[in-house]
Amino acid sequence: MLNRTAILAGVAALGCLAGPAVAQEQDEIVTVVKVTGENWFTRMEEGVQAYGEENEGVETRQVGPGRADAAQQSAMIQDLVAQNVDALAIVPMDPSALEGVLRRAMGRGITVITHEADNLQNTQIDLEAFDNAEFGAHFAEQIAECMDNEGKWTSFVGSVGSLTHVQWADGGAAYMEEIKGTELVSPKNESFNDANQAYEAAREIIRSHPDIKGFQGGSAIDVIGIGRAIEEAGLEDETCVYGLGLPQDTGAYLESGAVDGIAFWDPKDAGYVMNILAEMALNDEEVTDGMDLGVPGYENVSVTEGPGEGVIVRGQAWVDVDASNYNEFPF
């Protein structure tokens, strides 16, 4: 039998051998998006991957359901909680549907970061690219100016459970309420992040309201479906279409005039910043008001208390694009 001194010496030797392996152990951060395959989230994955490649202490990957469905996303997150990953960075389809699973995740010591979900209680940090009511009002201001401050207009959302889309629609409606010559009809049409559903909804609105002038898009593909319906109806010169979008996806409609303008924040940057915040939280580092996170649009973030015990981090990251400058962006 080995004596105590020999045992301790052996343990010490094993500790030295194990040292490099322990030092190489990485935190696993999994980003969970609303839907896989949509260009918006394909672009976001570039940021997620870039963060992992540039930072040796973490392993990053992105997953998402095959269609934009809150139940599928929740089931995917439950599976990741069971795997006991180190951190989750989530873009919820419906924030309210995730409160329970995120509470369980945090109870198991998993770090939770969210995006587009400033009403969530069970998150440590929610990242917003900007103030959402202001973003929606910005679209409405452009629509109103294009419509000469009179006429019917409508709004689209990915779903009524998609918090930021609803906030943009409400921000636009609040702005338009101050302009007496405008009338909101059929608000918050749901596209479920599907350009064909946005197209069908836009066609129905044009049939029901042939004098419609304005459209505000919510999900990143709404303007594509709306633009297609506008072109088919030959209404490029009679309508004003503004909303969230990606430059290359929307370019043909910007060129034809079926879509008048889009705004966006770069999802690649948002994916990267979510992972910055996740690693900060894993390392017990505090994000503070005015902090520079080293990414365009997030150089001077504001930090406010969230509805739970976490905080909301807001940047100033939106970009306006029209036919004159969409080709400046490679995505």
N, C-alpha and C positions, 0 to 999 in steps of 0.2 A: 504493500500500500504506500502511496506517495505521502510524504510528510507535508505539513501545512506550508512550509517554506517553498517546497517544490511546486505545490498547487498554485500558490500566489504568483510564483515566477512564471508558470505556464500561462496563467490568465493575463498577466502583464504582456507577455510576448504575443498572445493572440490579439490583445487590444491594439498593439502596435501594427500588427498585420491588417486588422480590420479598419484601422483609421482611415486610409484612403477611400475605401468603399463607402464608409459612413459619410465622409466629406462629399462624395459624389451623389449622394441621395438627393433627389429633386422633389420639390412640391409639385403636385399635379393640379393644374387649373383647367377646368373644362368649361368652355363657353357653350351655352345652350340657346339657340336662336328660335325664332317663331316657325321657320320653315326652311328646309334644305332645298336648294335648286334655284331659288329666287336670286337674281343678280345682286340685289342689295346685300344679302347675307353671304354670297360668294365673295364679294368685295370685303365684307367684314372679316371673313376667314383669313384673308391676306394679312390683316393686322394681327390677328390671333397667332398665326404662324410666325410672323416676323418677331413678335415679342419673345416667343419661345426660342427662336434661333439666336436672338441677341442677348439672352440672359441665361447663363449656365445653371442658375439655381432653380429653374422651373421647367416643367414639361407642359406644353399647352396643346390643346386640340379643341375643335368645334364640332358640335353635333346638333341635330334638329330633326323634327318629325318630317315625314314625306309630304304632308299637307298642313296648311295653317289650321290647326285644331288644338284647342286648349287642353282637352283631355289627353291627347297623344303626347303633348309636351309635358304635362304633369306626370304621366307614367314614365317617361324617359328620365325625368329628374328623380323620381322615386328610385329608379334603378341605380342611378349614380350615387344617391345617398346610401343605398345598400352596399355599393362598392367602396364607400367611405373615402371618396376623393378628398383632396385637401381643400379645394375651393371651387365654387360654382360662380360663373359670371353669366347672368341670364337676361335675355330680352323676352319678357313674358308676352304671350298672346293675349292673356287675360290676367292681369296681376291678382285680382281678387281670388281667382281659382287656385293660386299657388300659396296662399298664406299658410295652410296647414302643412304642406310638404316642406316649405322653407323653414317653418318653426321646428320641425323635426330635424332638418339638416343642421340648423344652428345648435339645437340641443345636443347633437352628436359631435359638436366642435368643428363642423365644416364652415368655412368662411363663405358668406353669401354677398355677392355684388350684383346689382341689377341695373338695367338701363331702360329708359322709357317707362318708369313705374314709380313716380314720386308719391303715390298714395299707399305704397306697400309698407306694412308695419314690420314684417319679418325680413329685414335686410339690414346689413351693416352700413353699406354705402349704395345709394342710388345715383347713377350718373345721368345727367341731362345735358344735351348739347347746347341748350339755351333755355330761356323762359318760354314755355309752350304756349301760353296765352298770347304772348307777343308775336310768336311765329304765326299763329293762326290769323291774328289781326293784320299781319304783314301781307298775307295772301289776299285777305279781303280788301285791303287798301288798294292793292294792284287791280283787283277785279273791279272795284267801284270806279277807279279812275278810267279803266278801259271801257266801262259801261256808261261813262258820262254821268255817273251817280244816279242812274235810274234803270229799273227793269227787274225781272225775276232772276234769281240765282239759286243754286243748290250746292250741297256739300256731300262728300263721300268719305267713308272711313273703311279701314280693313274689316273691322267689326265694332259693334258698340261696346264690346269688352276691351278693345284696344285703347288703353287710357289716353296715350298721347294724341291719337287720331281724334278722339272725342274732344280733348282739350283744344286742339287746333280748330275743329269745327265750331266749338263754343266761342273761342276767341274771335273767329271770323264773324260769327253771328252777333256778338256783342259790339264789334266795330260797326257792322252794317245797321244795327238798330239806331245808330245816331244819324244815319243817312235816310231821310224820310222817303225818298223816291224809290227805294229798293224793297223787294219782297222776297223773303226766303220761302222756297217751296220744296217739299219732299226732302227734308234735311237728313243727313247722316245715312245715305244709301250704303249698304254693306257690300263690299266686293270680296271679302274673305281672301284678300291678297291674290286675287285671280283676275287677270286682265280681261278674260272673256266675260266674267260676271260684271265687271265694271262697264264693259261695252254694252251688255244687255240692259243694265240699269240705265245707262245714258240714253240708249235708244228709246226706252220706255218713257223717260222724262221728256225727251224731245217730242214723242207722240202726244203725251198728256199736256205738255206746255210748249206748243210750237213757237211761242214768243220768248222762250228761255234765252237769257243772255250770258249768265255767268255760271261757271263750274269751279268748285274748290276741291281738289283731290287730297286724299288722306294717305293711303298706303302708297308705296313707291311705284306701283304699277297702275294706279287709278287713272293717271293722265294718259296712259297708253290706250286703255279701253275707251276713255272719253274721247280722245283724239281720233280714234278710228271711227266712232259713231259720228263725230262732227264732220269728218271728211266724207263719209258716205252720204250724209244729209246735205253736203255742200254749204255748210254754215261757217266756214272758216272766217269770213269777214263779218259775220253777225254775232259771233260769240266771243267770250273772254274766258280762257281756261288757264288756271294757275294751280299749282300744287306741288307736293313732294315728288321728286323724280330723280333719276340718274341721267346724266347728259347723253351718253351714247344710246341708252334705251329710248330716250325721248327725241333724239335728234331729228328723225324724219318728220315728226309732227311739229317740231319747232320750225323746221324749214318750210313746211306747207302752210303754217299759220293756224293749224288745227289746235295746237297748244301754244299759248302766248308766252309762258314763262314757267320755270320751275325753281325751286330752292331745295337745298339738301345740306346735310352735314356728311362728311366723308365717313362712311361706315368702317373703312379700314382704320381710320384714326380712333373711332369709338371703340372698336374691338381691342386696339392696342391699349387705350387708356383704361378700359375695364380691367385688363390684365395687370397694368401698373397698380391700380387701386387694390386688386386682389393680393398682389405680392406685398404691398404696403401693410394691408390688414394682417396677412399671415405673419409679418415681422413686427407686429404691434407698433407700426409707424402711423402717426396721425396725419391726416390730410387737413390743411388749415386754410382759412380764408385768404385769398390773394396768392396762393401757392402757384408756382409755374411747374406744370407737369411735363414740360418739354415737348409738347405736341401742338401744332397749329390749332388755334381756337381754344386751347386749354392752358394758355400761358398765365392767366390771371383768374383762377376759378373762384367762384363764390361758394361758401359752405354754410348751409343752414340746417337747422334741426328737421328731421323727418317726422312722420306721424308716429313712429315707434321709437326705439332707442338708437336708431341709426341716424345718418346724416344724408343730405342731398348735396351733391356736387354739381354745379352748373358752369358750363363754359360759355363761349360766345362764338359758336362754330358754324353758323349757317352761311351759305354762299348762294347768291342769285345768279341764274343762268337764263339766257334767251338764245335766239337764233344767231346772235352776233358773237357769242363766246363759248358755246357748248363744246366746240371742237378743241378748246384748250384743256379739256379734261379727258383722260384716257380710260374712263370707266363709265 
